[in-house]
Amino acid sequence: MSQYSESATSRFARIEDQGVGLNIHYHDCGAGDEVVVMLHGSGPGASGWSNFSRNVEPLVQAGYRVVLMDCPGWSKSDTIICSESRSALNARVLKGLLNQLGISRVHLIGNSMGGHSVVAFVLAYPQCADRLVLMGGGTGGVSPFVPMPTEGIKLLQKVYREPTQENLQQMMDIFVYDPSDLTPALIAGRLENILQRRDHLENFIKSLAVNPRQFPDVSMRLGEITAPTLVIWGRNDRFVPMDTGLRLVAAIPNSELHVFNNCGHWVQWEHADRFNRLVLDFLAS
């Protein structure tokens, strides 16, 4: 078993957030002085490892310590009903985890919800953030060009409400540009993860009921972000449209944009090798 396997790097921490105790699951890989935190998206059955399994080892081999946090309500972390900004909640919980690990400053990589959470973190704790990578997320507002919610978000919510293999397959078929790369084993494993935590499913729907705006638009504050920021998008993203990425790079002063053609909402998985090289170059620049 690799020392950087899913099971070998699995850890738990007890975090207190606004008087509520939460068991938070995370992966801790490598031992470099510089730390890269990776935050996953909001899809049913998502986890830090499932989102970033193709990206951990290149970062560790380059000398970074890599931390993958499972946000409250996903994977092995405690479930929660979120009546506020989920981006802000995830940011606070991440700060609590970093405090426990004795880590004061990090690079941050976020996909979808993870991108929203990265932005919330750097706005709340600018002194703790070094370089940022935002992929398919960052709360740059709704698209004026694509009907909202997008077809992808509609299918995502359908899986939360009716977690069947058919509904999951429909969602995953537009999650990536080329669904032929989605093996039956991957779909089966994702469905198993979903069904193991029905409490997560139920509380996600309850959260939407008490607060439909789980990820508020922070466009007006993006100019406050001074950290070097790499915005990465899939040209064919059917969950969060590419024009959102354009607004992020227009608003964040020290930012740049890289668009992958023939790519959906999962850049770090669909184009893993090129993504890894791009991120390593950005972190070292």
C-alpha positions in Angstrom: 0.0 0.0 0.0 1.4 3.4 -1.0 2.1 5.8 1.9 0.0 8.3 0.0 -3.0 6.0 -0.4 -6.5 7.0 0.7 -6.4 4.8 3.7 -2.8 5.5 4.8 -3.4 9.3 4.9 -6.8 9.3 6.5 -7.1 11.4 9.7 -9.8 12.9 12.0 -9.8 16.2 14.0 -12.4 17.5 16.4 -13.2 21.1 15.5 -15.4 23.5 17.4 -17.3 26.0 15.2 -19.5 28.6 16.9 -20.1 26.3 19.9 -20.8 23.2 17.8 -18.4 20.3 17.9 -17.6 18.6 14.6 -15.6 15.6 13.7 -13.8 16.5 10.5 -12.1 14.0 8.2 -9.0 14.9 6.2 -6.0 13.5 4.4 -2.5 14.5 5.3 0.1 13.7 2.7 3.8 14.6 2.6 6.0 16.6 4.9 7.1 19.7 3.1 7.4 23.2 4.7 4.9 24.7 2.3 1.3 23.4 2.6 -1.3 23.0 -0.1 -4.9 22.7 1.0 -7.3 21.2 -1.5 -11.1 21.7 -1.1 -13.7 19.5 -2.9 -17.0 20.3 -4.6 -20.5 19.9 -3.5 -21.5 16.9 -5.6 -23.2 14.0 -3.8 -20.7 11.4 -2.6 -17.8 13.9 -3.1 -14.7 13.8 -1.0 -11.3 15.4 -0.9 -9.7 12.1 -2.1 -12.2 11.4 -4.9 -11.8 15.0 -6.2 -8.0 15.1 -6.1 -6.6 11.6 -6.1 -4.9 12.3 -9.4 -3.2 15.4 -8.1 -1.8 14.5 -4.7 1.4 12.6 -5.6 2.9 15.2 -8.0 2.5 17.9 -5.4 4.1 15.7 -2.7 6.9 14.7 -5.0 7.6 18.4 -5.6 8.1 18.9 -1.9 4.7 20.1 -0.7 2.6 18.9 2.2 -0.9 18.3 1.0 -4.0 18.5 3.1 -7.4 17.4 1.7 -10.3 18.4 4.0 -13.8 16.8 3.8 -16.2 19.6 4.4 -19.0 19.3 7.0 -21.8 17.3 5.3 -19.5 15.2 3.0 -17.7 11.9 3.2 -16.6 10.9 6.7 -17.0 14.3 8.2 -20.0 15.0 10.5 -23.2 16.0 8.8 -24.8 19.4 9.4 -27.8 21.5 8.4 -26.4 24.8 7.1 -28.6 27.8 7.4 -25.9 30.4 6.6 -23.2 30.8 3.9 -21.8 27.3 3.4 -18.7 29.0 2.0 -18.1 30.9 5.3 -18.8 27.7 7.3 -16.2 25.7 5.4 -13.7 28.5 5.7 -14.1 28.6 9.5 -13.8 24.9 9.8 -10.7 24.9 7.7 -9.2 27.6 9.9 -10.0 25.4 12.9 -8.3 22.4 11.3 -5.2 24.4 10.4 -5.0 25.7 14.0 -5.0 22.2 15.3 -2.3 21.1 12.8 -0.2 24.1 13.7 -0.2 25.5 10.2 -0.3 29.3 9.8 -0.1 29.8 6.0 -1.2 27.8 3.0 -1.7 27.6 -0.7 -5.3 26.9 -1.5 -6.8 24.9 -4.4 -10.6 24.7 -4.6 -13.0 23.0 -7.1 -16.6 24.3 -7.4 -17.8 24.6 -3.8 -14.2 24.4 -2.9 -13.5 27.5 -5.0 -16.3 29.4 -3.2 -14.8 28.2 0.2 -11.3 29.3 -0.8 -12.6 32.8 -1.6 -14.4 32.9 1.7 -11.2 31.8 3.5 -9.0 34.4 2.0 -11.5 37.2 2.6 -11.8 36.2 6.3 -8.1 35.2 6.9 -6.0 37.1 4.3 -2.9 36.7 6.4 -3.1 32.9 6.1 -3.4 32.5 2.3 -0.4 32.5 0.0 -1.4 31.5 -3.6 -4.9 30.5 -4.8 -6.2 28.2 -7.5 -9.9 28.5 -8.3 -11.5 25.9 -10.6 -15.1 26.0 -11.6 -16.0 28.2 -8.6 -15.4 31.3 -6.6 -18.8 33.0 -6.2 -18.5 35.4 -9.0 -22.2 35.7 -9.4 -24.8 34.2 -11.7 -24.3 33.9 -15.5 -26.2 36.4 -17.6 -25.8 34.1 -20.6 -26.9 30.6 -19.3 -30.2 29.8 -17.6 -29.7 29.4 -13.8 -29.6 27.1 -12.1 -27.6 25.3 -14.8 -28.6 21.9 -16.1 -25.7 20.4 -14.1 -26.9 21.9 -10.8 -30.4 20.7 -11.5 -29.1 17.1 -12.0 -26.9 17.4 -8.9 -29.9 18.3 -6.7 -31.9 15.5 -8.3 -29.3 13.0 -7.2 -29.5 14.4 -3.6 -33.3 13.9 -3.7 -33.4 10.6 -5.6 -30.0 8.8 -5.2 -30.3 6.2 -8.0 -27.7 4.9 -10.3 -29.6 6.3 -13.3 -29.7 9.8 -11.8 -26.1 9.6 -10.9 -25.1 8.5 -14.4 -27.1 11.3 -15.9 -25.3 13.8 -13.7 -21.8 12.4 -14.3 -22.4 12.2 -18.1 -22.4 16.0 -18.2 -20.0 16.5 -15.3 -17.1 15.7 -17.7 -16.7 16.5 -21.4 -15.9 12.9 -22.3 -18.0 10.4 -20.3 -16.3 7.4 -21.8 -13.6 8.0 -19.2 -16.1 7.3 -16.4 -15.7 3.6 -15.7 -18.5 1.5 -14.2 -16.3 1.0 -11.1 -16.1 4.8 -10.6 -19.8 5.2 -10.9 -20.5 2.3 -8.6 -18.0 3.6 -6.0 -19.5 7.0 -6.1 -23.0 5.6 -5.6 -21.8 3.5 -2.7 -20.3 6.6 -1.1 -23.6 8.4 -1.6 -25.8 5.7 -0.1 -23.5 5.2 2.9 -24.4 8.7 4.2 -28.0 9.3 3.6 -27.9 11.8 6.5 -25.7 13.9 4.3 -28.2 13.8 1.5 -31.1 14.6 3.7 -29.3 17.5 5.4 -28.2 19.0 2.1 -31.9 19.2 1.0 -32.9 20.6 4.4 -30.1 23.2 4.1 -31.5 24.3 0.8 -34.9 24.6 2.3 -33.8 26.9 5.2 -31.4 28.9 3.0 -31.6 28.5 -0.8 -28.5 30.7 -1.2 -25.9 28.4 0.3 -23.1 30.1 -1.7 -23.7 33.9 -1.8 -22.3 36.1 -4.5 -19.2 38.0 -3.2 -18.4 39.8 -6.5 -18.2 43.1 -4.7 -15.4 41.9 -2.4 -13.2 40.1 -5.0 -11.1 43.2 -5.4 -9.9 42.8 -1.8 -8.0 39.6 -2.7 -4.4 40.5 -3.1 -3.0 36.9 -3.2 -1.8 35.7 -6.6 -4.7 33.7 -8.1 -4.9 31.2 -10.9 -8.4 30.8 -12.3 -8.9 27.5 -14.2 -12.0 26.6 -16.1 -13.3 23.9 -18.5 -14.6 25.5 -21.7 -17.5 23.0 -21.7 -18.5 23.3 -18.1 -22.2 22.7 -17.8 -22.4 23.2 -14.0 -20.7 26.6 -13.6 -20.4 28.5 -16.9 -17.1 29.8 -18.1 -18.2 33.4 -18.0 -18.1 33.2 -14.2 -14.3 32.6 -14.5 -14.0 35.7 -16.7 -15.7 37.8 -14.0 -13.4 36.3 -11.4 -10.2 37.2 -13.3 -11.6 40.7 -14.1 -12.2 41.4 -10.4 -9.3 39.8 -8.7 -6.3 42.2 -9.3 -3.4 39.7 -9.3 -5.0 36.9 -11.2 -4.7 35.0 -14.5 -7.0 32.6 -16.4 -6.4 29.3 -18.1 -9.2 27.7 -20.0 -9.1 24.0 -21.0 -11.0 23.1 -24.1 -12.9 19.8 -24.4 -13.2 19.9 -20.6 -16.2 19.9 -18.2 -16.4 20.7 -14.5 -13.6 18.4 -13.3 -10.4 19.9 -14.8 -8.0 18.3 -12.3 -9.4 14.9 -13.2 -10.1 15.3 -16.9 -6.7 16.9 -17.7 -4.7 15.8 -14.7 -1.2 15.8 -16.1 -1.5 19.3 -17.7 -3.3 20.6 -14.6 -0.6 19.3 -12.3 2.2 20.9 -14.4 0.2 24.2 -14.6 -0.4 24.3 -10.8 3.2 23.4 -9.9 4.6 26.1 -12.2 2.2 28.6 -10.6 3.0 27.7 -7.0 6.7 27.9 -7.8 6.6 31.3 -9.7 
